[in-house]
Amino acid sequence: MKKSLLVPVVIGILGYIVFAIIQSAPDKKQPSTLTNSYIEKETTNKSIVVDPFARIESASPTQLNHIKYALNHGYNIKEMYVVKSRDFDNVYFAGALVNNKIAIWAIGGTKSRISLTMSMNNYAYKVSGLGMGSSLREPMTLADDGCGLLMQYFASK
Protein backbone atom coordinates (compact mmCIF):
# COMPACT_ATOMS: atom_id res chain seq x y z
CA MET A 1 0.00 0.00 0.00
CA LYS A 2 1.30 3.44 -0.80
CA LYS A 3 1.93 5.84 2.06
CA SER A 4 -0.56 8.36 0.69
CA LEU A 5 -3.47 5.82 0.92
CA LEU A 6 -2.57 4.67 4.45
CA VAL A 7 -3.76 7.84 6.24
CA PRO A 8 -7.31 7.92 4.72
CA VAL A 9 -7.76 4.19 5.35
CA VAL A 10 -6.74 4.54 9.04
CA ILE A 11 -9.04 7.57 9.46
CA GLY A 12 -11.88 5.62 7.84
CA ILE A 13 -11.38 2.64 10.17
CA LEU A 14 -11.23 4.90 13.25
CA GLY A 15 -14.39 6.69 12.10
CA TYR A 16 -16.20 3.37 11.72
CA ILE A 17 -15.13 2.27 15.23
CA VAL A 18 -16.30 5.56 16.79
CA PHE A 19 -19.63 5.30 14.94
CA ALA A 20 -20.12 1.71 16.17
CA ILE A 21 -19.40 2.75 19.77
CA ILE A 22 -21.87 5.63 19.60
CA GLN A 23 -24.60 3.39 18.12
CA SER A 24 -24.17 0.74 20.84
CA ALA A 25 -24.35 3.24 23.73
CA PRO A 26 -27.47 2.78 25.94
CA ASP A 27 -30.43 5.07 25.33
CA LYS A 28 -31.09 7.93 27.67
CA LYS A 29 -33.87 7.44 30.19
CA GLN A 30 -37.21 7.03 28.43
CA PRO A 31 -40.60 8.01 29.87
CA SER A 32 -42.69 5.34 31.59
CA THR A 33 -46.26 4.50 30.65
CA LEU A 34 -48.91 2.63 32.61
CA THR A 35 -50.38 -0.30 30.71
CA ASN A 36 -52.73 -2.98 32.11
CA SER A 37 -51.65 -2.23 35.71
CA TYR A 38 -48.02 -2.90 34.76
CA ILE A 39 -45.38 -0.25 34.35
CA GLU A 40 -43.53 -0.51 31.06
CA LYS A 41 -40.37 1.45 30.44
CA GLU A 42 -40.09 2.21 26.76
CA THR A 43 -36.71 1.49 25.21
CA THR A 44 -35.60 1.02 21.64
CA ASN A 45 -36.47 -2.66 21.20
CA LYS A 46 -37.38 -3.81 24.72
CA SER A 47 -40.10 -3.45 27.36
CA ILE A 48 -39.29 -4.00 31.00
CA VAL A 49 -42.41 -5.11 32.90
CA VAL A 50 -42.53 -4.39 36.63
CA ASP A 51 -44.74 -6.68 38.74
CA PRO A 52 -47.40 -4.52 40.45
CA PHE A 53 -47.58 -7.05 43.30
CA ALA A 54 -43.83 -7.03 44.03
CA ARG A 55 -44.38 -5.48 47.49
CA ILE A 56 -46.55 -8.38 48.64
CA GLU A 57 -44.78 -10.85 50.93
CA SER A 58 -45.77 -14.08 52.62
CA ALA A 59 -47.02 -13.52 56.15
CA SER A 60 -44.56 -14.55 58.84
CA PRO A 61 -45.51 -17.51 61.06
CA THR A 62 -46.04 -15.02 63.91
CA GLN A 63 -48.43 -12.88 61.85
CA LEU A 64 -50.29 -15.92 60.49
CA ASN A 65 -50.73 -17.47 63.94
CA HIS A 66 -51.83 -14.14 65.41
CA ILE A 67 -54.70 -13.87 62.92
CA LYS A 68 -55.54 -17.60 63.13
CA TYR A 69 -55.97 -17.32 66.91
CA ALA A 70 -58.22 -14.27 66.48
CA LEU A 71 -60.63 -16.03 64.11
CA ASN A 72 -64.06 -16.97 65.37
CA HIS A 73 -65.02 -20.65 65.40
CA GLY A 74 -65.70 -22.09 61.94
CA TYR A 75 -63.44 -19.71 59.99
CA ASN A 76 -60.20 -20.91 58.39
CA ILE A 77 -57.39 -19.16 56.54
CA LYS A 78 -56.58 -20.60 53.13
CA GLU A 79 -53.66 -18.23 52.38
CA MET A 80 -52.33 -14.96 53.84
CA TYR A 81 -50.00 -12.23 52.57
CA VAL A 82 -48.75 -8.91 53.94
CA VAL A 83 -47.66 -5.52 52.59
CA LYS A 84 -45.56 -3.09 54.63
CA SER A 85 -47.47 0.18 54.84
CA ARG A 86 -45.99 3.30 53.34
CA ASP A 87 -48.60 5.45 55.14
CA PHE A 88 -47.97 4.25 58.72
CA ASP A 89 -44.78 3.42 60.60
CA ASN A 90 -44.47 -0.18 61.84
CA VAL A 91 -47.69 -1.38 60.21
CA TYR A 92 -48.29 -4.31 57.89
CA PHE A 93 -51.57 -4.77 56.07
CA ALA A 94 -52.47 -8.46 56.05
CA GLY A 95 -54.84 -9.97 53.55
CA ALA A 96 -56.19 -13.49 53.83
CA LEU A 97 -58.65 -15.74 52.11
CA VAL A 98 -60.92 -16.78 54.96
CA ASN A 99 -63.54 -19.31 53.88
CA ASN A 100 -62.87 -18.09 50.31
CA LYS A 101 -63.60 -14.40 51.02
CA ILE A 102 -61.07 -11.57 51.40
CA ALA A 103 -60.35 -10.25 54.89
CA ILE A 104 -57.90 -7.38 55.50
CA TRP A 105 -56.28 -6.41 58.83
CA ALA A 106 -53.68 -3.85 59.92
CA ILE A 107 -51.03 -5.48 62.10
CA GLY A 108 -48.81 -3.15 64.13
CA GLY A 109 -45.20 -3.95 64.91
CA THR A 110 -42.73 -6.08 62.99
CA LYS A 111 -43.14 -9.46 61.33
CA SER A 112 -41.95 -11.14 64.54
CA ARG A 113 -43.24 -8.77 67.26
CA ILE A 114 -46.88 -7.81 66.94
CA SER A 115 -48.69 -5.01 68.73
CA LEU A 116 -52.19 -3.71 67.94
CA THR A 117 -54.23 -5.44 65.21
CA MET A 118 -57.29 -3.88 63.62
CA SER A 119 -59.86 -5.06 61.07
CA MET A 120 -59.78 -3.06 57.86
CA ASN A 121 -62.89 -4.39 56.15
CA ASN A 122 -66.26 -5.56 57.47
CA TYR A 123 -65.53 -9.19 56.65
CA ALA A 124 -62.33 -9.15 58.74
CA TYR A 125 -64.36 -7.71 61.61
CA LYS A 126 -67.06 -10.36 61.18
CA VAL A 127 -64.63 -13.31 61.22
CA SER A 128 -62.34 -12.04 63.99
CA GLY A 129 -64.14 -9.45 66.09
CA LEU A 130 -60.97 -7.32 66.10
CA GLY A 131 -61.84 -3.61 66.24
CA MET A 132 -62.17 -1.54 63.09
CA GLY A 133 -59.22 0.58 62.01
CA SER A 134 -61.66 3.31 61.04
CA SER A 135 -62.52 3.82 64.74
CA LEU A 136 -59.00 4.99 65.69
CA ARG A 137 -58.21 8.62 66.49
CA GLU A 138 -56.15 8.60 63.27
CA PRO A 139 -58.40 6.31 61.23
CA MET A 140 -57.06 3.60 58.96
CA THR A 141 -59.18 2.78 55.93
CA LEU A 142 -59.09 0.54 52.88
CA ALA A 143 -57.86 3.61 50.97
CA ASP A 144 -54.56 3.41 52.86
CA ASP A 145 -51.51 2.18 51.00
CA GLY A 146 -51.34 -1.61 50.86
CA CYS A 147 -55.01 -2.43 51.42
CA GLY A 148 -56.03 -1.85 47.82
CA LEU A 149 -52.97 -3.74 46.61
CA LEU A 150 -53.97 -6.82 48.63
CA MET A 151 -57.58 -6.59 47.40
CA GLN A 152 -56.35 -6.41 43.78
CA TYR A 153 -53.97 -9.32 44.35
CA PHE A 154 -56.67 -11.65 45.69
CA ALA A 155 -59.16 -10.51 43.03
CA SER A 156 -56.63 -11.36 40.30
CA LYS A 157 -56.24 -14.98 41.45
C-alpha positions in Angstrom: 0.0 0.0 0.0 1.3 3.4 -0.8 1.9 5.8 2.1 -0.6 8.4 0.7 -3.5 5.8 0.9 -2.6 4.7 4.5 -3.8 7.8 6.2 -7.3 7.9 4.7 -7.8 4.2 5.4 -6.7 4.5 9.0 -9.0 7.6 9.5 -11.9 5.6 7.8 -11.4 2.6 10.2 -11.2 4.9 13.3 -14.4 6.7 12.1 -16.2 3.4 11.7 -15.1 2.3 15.2 -16.3 5.6 16.8 -19.6 5.3 14.9 -20.1 1.7 16.2 -19.4 2.8 19.8 -21.9 5.6 19.6 -24.6 3.4 18.1 -24.2 0.7 20.8 -24.4 3.2 23.7 -27.5 2.8 25.9 -30.4 5.1 25.3 -31.1 7.9 27.7 -33.9 7.4 30.2 -37.2 7.0 28.4 -40.6 8.0 29.9 -42.7 5.3 31.6 -46.3 4.5 30.7 -48.9 2.6 32.6 -50.4 -0.3 30.7 -52.7 -3.0 32.1 -51.6 -2.2 35.7 -48.0 -2.9 34.8 -45.4 -0.3 34.3 -43.5 -0.5 31.1 -40.4 1.5 30.4 -40.1 2.2 26.8 -36.7 1.5 25.2 -35.6 1.0 21.6 -36.5 -2.7 21.2 -37.4 -3.8 24.7 -40.1 -3.4 27.4 -39.3 -4.0 31.0 -42.4 -5.1 32.9 -42.5 -4.4 36.6 -44.7 -6.7 38.7 -47.4 -4.5 40.4 -47.6 -7.1 43.3 -43.8 -7.0 44.0 -44.4 -5.5 47.5 -46.6 -8.4 48.6 -44.8 -10.9 50.9 -45.8 -14.1 52.6 -47.0 -13.5 56.2 -44.6 -14.5 58.8 -45.5 -17.5 61.1 -46.0 -15.0 63.9 -48.4 -12.9 61.8 -50.3 -15.9 60.5 -50.7 -17.5 63.9 -51.8 -14.1 65.4 -54.7 -13.9 62.9 -55.5 -17.6 63.1 -56.0 -17.3 66.9 -58.2 -14.3 66.5 -60.6 -16.0 64.1 -64.1 -17.0 65.4 -65.0 -20.6 65.4 -65.7 -22.1 61.9 -63.4 -19.7 60.0 -60.2 -20.9 58.4 -57.4 -19.2 56.5 -56.6 -20.6 53.1 -53.7 -18.2 52.4 -52.3 -15.0 53.8 -50.0 -12.2 52.6 -48.7 -8.9 53.9 -47.7 -5.5 52.6 -45.6 -3.1 54.6 -47.5 0.2 54.8 -46.0 3.3 53.3 -48.6 5.4 55.1 -48.0 4.3 58.7 -44.8 3.4 60.6 -44.5 -0.2 61.8 -47.7 -1.4 60.2 -48.3 -4.3 57.9 -51.6 -4.8 56.1 -52.5 -8.5 56.1 -54.8 -10.0 53.5 -56.2 -13.5 53.8 -58.7 -15.7 52.1 -60.9 -16.8 55.0 -63.5 -19.3 53.9 -62.9 -18.1 50.3 -63.6 -14.4 51.0 -61.1 -11.6 51.4 -60.4 -10.3 54.9 -57.9 -7.4 55.5 -56.3 -6.4 58.8 -53.7 -3.9 59.9 -51.0 -5.5 62.1 -48.8 -3.2 64.1 -45.2 -4.0 64.9 -42.7 -6.1 63.0 -43.1 -9.5 61.3 -42.0 -11.1 64.5 -43.2 -8.8 67.3 -46.9 -7.8 66.9 -48.7 -5.0 68.7 -52.2 -3.7 67.9 -54.2 -5.4 65.2 -57.3 -3.9 63.6 -59.9 -5.1 61.1 -59.8 -3.1 57.9 -62.9 -4.4 56.2 -66.3 -5.6 57.5 -65.5 -9.2 56.7 -62.3 -9.2 58.7 -64.4 -7.7 61.6 -67.1 -10.4 61.2 -64.6 -13.3 61.2 -62.3 -12.0 64.0 -64.1 -9.5 66.1 -61.0 -7.3 66.1 -61.8 -3.6 66.2 -62.2 -1.5 63.1 -59.2 0.6 62.0 -61.7 3.3 61.0 -62.5 3.8 64.7 -59.0 5.0 65.7 -58.2 8.6 66.5 -56.1 8.6 63.3 -58.4 6.3 61.2 -57.1 3.6 59.0 -59.2 2.8 55.9 -59.1 0.5 52.9 -57.9 3.6 51.0 -54.6 3.4 52.9 -51.5 2.2 51.0 -51.3 -1.6 50.9 -55.0 -2.4 51.4 -56.0 -1.9 47.8 -53.0 -3.7 46.6 -54.0 -6.8 48.6 -57.6 -6.6 47.4 -56.4 -6.4 43.8 -54.0 -9.3 44.3 -56.7 -11.6 45.7 -59.2 -10.5 43.0 -56.6 -11.4 40.3 -56.2 -15.0 41.5 
